[in-house]
Amino acid sequence: MNNFFWTLYNDRLFQIIVSSLLACAMSIAAIPVIIKISRLKNLMAEPGGRSSHERRTPTLGGVAIFASTLISYFIWENPDEGQLIHLSISSIVLLFFLGVKDDILVLSPRKDVCSGSCFGIGSNAGRFTD
């Protein structure tokens, strides 16, 4: 019986399913809290300009999605991943902070695209070295 659970625990498909369910559950639990905080602190995106919304919309919803995705990734040990995953995760974290800054301070479209492109290239740089 113990061997069955150990085999299941080490199965990649099981890990993917559990990680996906965990990420969804954490996002579903965190997003209402973040919406409430955004409303209390008046961190709302105004309609018009670059926004496609017709009314004021709470920002920072990406924080919940990012945190839940990163946590569900790190719950499993993955000895097969190479050293380049650290470069990718570092770039993704920087891109996350760029998004948070854009939500709070609103970056110009040029800075947003240039910085996002640099971080995107950085996250994929390891693929071009082989």
N, C-alpha and C positions, 0 to 999 in steps of 0.2 A: 504494500500500500504506500509506504514511504517512497519507494522507487517511482511509483506512478506520479506522485506530486512533484518530485525532483525533475522527472522527464518533462512534465507539463510546464514547469517553471522555466526550463531551459529552451523550450520550443519557441522559435522566432515568431510564428503566427500568433501564439498565445500572448507573447510580449507586445506585439503590435495591437492586438485587440484590447488588451488591458490598458495599454498606454493611451489608445484612442478614447476609450471610455473614460479614463481618468482625466484626460485633457478636456473632454466635453463637460464632464461633471464640474470640474474646477472653474471653467469659463462660465457655465450657467450659474454657479454660485457667486462668482466674483463680479460679474457684469452689473447686476442690480446695485451692489454696494458702490461700485465705481460711478454709476449713474447718479446715485444719491450724493456722493461726494462732489461730483462735477456740478450738480445743481446748487449745493450749499456754497461752494467756492466760486460759483459763477464762471466755470470753465466750459462755456458753451460756444459752439460754432455758429456764427451768424449766417443767415441765408444770403445768397447773392455772391458775386465775385467768383471765386473758385469752387464754391460749395454748390452741390446739386440739391440741397435740402430746401424745403419751402418754409420751415420754421426752425427756431433755435434747437440745436441738437447737442447733447452732451458729448464732450470729447473724452479721450483717454480710454476708450473701450479696448484699444489694442493692447493696453497694459495687461489686462486679464488674459487675453488670448496668448500673448507672448509668454507670460509667466507660466501659464498652464502647459503650453507646448514645451518649454524648456524643462520644467519639472518632470513631465512625463517622459522626456528623452533621457534624463539623467537617473531615473530609478533603476535602470538595467545596466549591468556591466556588459560592455561590448569590447572584447579583446581583439576583434577583427578590424576595428577602425584604425586608420593610420594617424600619423601626426598632423596631417593637413586638416583634420576635423577641427583642431583648435583654432586655426586661422579662419575657418568658415564661421565658427561660433563667435569668435571675436568680432568679425565683420558684421554678423547679424546683430550682436549686442549694440554695436555702434549705430547701426541702421535703426534699431529700436529707439535709442536715445535721440536720434535725429527726428524720428516721428513724434516723440513726446515733446521735443522742443517746438516742432512745427504745430502741434496741437495747442501749445500754451502761448507761444509768441508769434506764430504765423510767419514762416520763412518766405522769402521771395521765391517764385517758381524756379528761377535760374539756379539759386543756391540749393534748392531742394533736389532738382534733377542732377546737378553736378555732384553733390555729396552722395546721393543715393547711387549714382553710377559708379563712383569710386569705391564705395563699400561693396557694391555688387560685384565689381571686378575683383576686389580683394577676397571676397568669399569664394570665388571660383579660380583664383590664381593657381592653386595647386593642380588643377586639372590640365593646365597648359605646360607643366614642367616635365611630364613623362613623354 
